[in-house]
Amino acid sequence: SVLFVVLAVVFQISSLDRAAFYNLIFVFLTMPVVIFTGYADWKNRYGGSMTNVFMIKMICAGIIVLTSFILVMWRIIDCDVAVSGSSQRVSFLIVHFIMLAAAGLAGHFGGKLVFKD
């Protein structure tokens, strides 16, 4: 989604913006499943112990849900925010990068859990 929206902004291609939007909707709709499976795994596999790793992963999940919701609503309200000369285009990209950073951080700590070395 982030790659598509960056390319849409740089090259002013509305079809890439639309692809980014559909991907973003998918992210938002699947996050409850991701959170539920993560919670179940945390409770069953790790005994529900609250460590810094799990706290960071939970915060990141919340950030992803919040930013994806904001971006979907933003794009619904202003469908040309990424491809027009909108003054909000940079802010729109920054929110995408915040979402990407949260997903990357959650994935990094998930990898630390799985590959303990």
C-alpha positions, 0 to 999 in steps of 0.5 A, a space after each residue: 500500500 505504501 509503495 503504491 501510494 508513493 508511486 502514485 504521488 511521485 508519478 501522478 498515476 491514479 490507478 496506483 492510488 486506487 490500488 493503494 486504497 484497496 490494499 489499505 482497506 484490506 489491511 484495515 479489515 484483516 487487522 482484527 484477525 491479526 490481533 486475535 491470532 496474535 493475542 491467542 498465540 501470546 496467551 497459549 504459547 507465551 503464557 500471557 506474560 507481559 514483556 516489553 516485546 509484547 507491549 511494543 507489538 500491541 502498541 504497534 497493532 493499535 497504531 496500525 489499526 488507527 492509521 489505516 482507519 484514518 487513511 481509509 477515511 481520509 481517502 474516502 473523503 478526499 479521493 484525490 489527496 494523493 494524485 492532485 496538487 493537494 496541500 495535504 499530500 505530504 501529511 497523507 504520506 507521513 501517516 502512511 510511513 507511520 503505519 509502515 514503521 509500526 508494521 515493521 517494528 511489530 514484524 521485527 519483534 515478532 522475528 525476535 520471538 520466533 528466531 531467538 538468536 
